[in-house]
Every structure is written in structure tokens, then in C-alpha cells.
Amino acid sequence: VQGGPGDRAAEAARPRGVVVIRGERGGDAGAVEGVHREAFGGEVEAKLVRLLRDRREATVSLVAAVDEQVVGHVVLSPVTFAEQASLRGVMGLGPVGVLPAWQGQGIGAALVRGALSAARDELAARAVVVLGDPAYYGRFGFEPGAAHGLSSDYGEGPEFMVALLRGPLPAMWRGRVRYAAAFGEAMG
């Protein structure tokens, strides 16, 4: 029954505060990596974010903060095409992480929306690709990459998706998408 003592206790235990989405600052690095360690239960995503930052490939890096505590993070990095390496204008989204105590409150969604907005409005990107859950990312406009002639080094199934930000991709923007080398290094 909603509104019972258990619901009130769960609500009282939920973290409080106003969530602010902002750009990552120099002093946020440790907290950002901590978010990914806790969110994913390991080092791969934390290492990936560190490598992207150190190599200056984290084109957009946003945090969700509550009272200056970093509770979530998302990064965008450039991707290229295997067949047309000179083409620019497509970004890779991820990882996206939220501290477990803050999950289920729309913070991840706010980070994804912020990253898509930055890709479209600040970077003038044509598209954003992601590897993830189709049910989750579909609500942000992501569609199967294969439907647009795209594949990835990390998967060609329904988990590889694209959000078109400026209409259909021209015919030359087809083929295998290559993520930054940091992805392979972090996973290897």
C-alpha cells in the first residue's frame, strides 16, 4: 500500500538536495572516478574517464553535483569512421555513471540530456553514438546504429545506437565507428 510506514521510511532515507548539472572542474577528477567505480563496481570506467581526460579527448565532461558533492558523471569523446578517418562531427557518449544512493532519481537522464544538448549546440555534432541498453537510451532519441549504416568495434547489435542531431547522415557517414584508443586500453 502506498503511503505506508515503509514508504515514508524509504523516502526519508533518500538523499536530499538540489542536483546541478555543470562542467567538470579540475578538482572533480577523484570524485568523478569514484562515481564510476561505485556505479559499475570496478575500475574499467574510472580508468577510461582518466585516460580520456589525460589525453584531452574528453570533449564534454559533465557532473551532477549536490551541495558540491559529485554524484554523477557523463563524458563525450570524438569518434571516427574506419573508412573515412578524416570525417569529424560524431561523438561517443559514455560512460554515464551515478552513485548508487542517487540512482533512480533522474540524474542519469539529466546527464544524458545535458550531453546531447552540448553535442548539438556547443559542438555542432551531427550525431552521438552509444553502447547501452536500447530501452533506456531509446527514450532520448537513440536508434539502432545498423538502421543508419553504422557499426562499432564493440558491437553491432541493438546495444550500439545513434542519435541523429542534424537530420539524416550523408551517405559517406556510414560504416564502422572507431572510439578513442582509450576505450580499448581501459577494457584490455
TALINGI-V398840 format. One record per run of one state. SS is the DSSP state (h for helix, s for strand, l for the rest). FROM is the first residue (numbers start at 1). TO is the last residue. If there is no record, write none. Layout:
# TALINGI-V398840
[[SS FROM TO] [SS FROM TO]]
This chain:
# TALINGI-V398840
[[l 1 4] [h 5 13] [l 14 18] [s 19 23] [l 24 25] [h 26 40] [l 41 43] [h 44 54] [l 55 59] [s 60 66] [l 67 68] [s 69 78] [l 79 79] [s 80 81] [l 82 89] [s 90 98] [l 99 99] [h 100 102] [l 103 106] [h 107 121] [l 122 126] [s 127 131] [l 132 133] [h 134 140] [l 141 142] [s 143 144] [h 145 148] [l 149 149] [s 150 152] [l 153 159] [s 160 164] [l 165 174] [s 175 178] [l 179 180] [h 181 187] [l 188 188]]
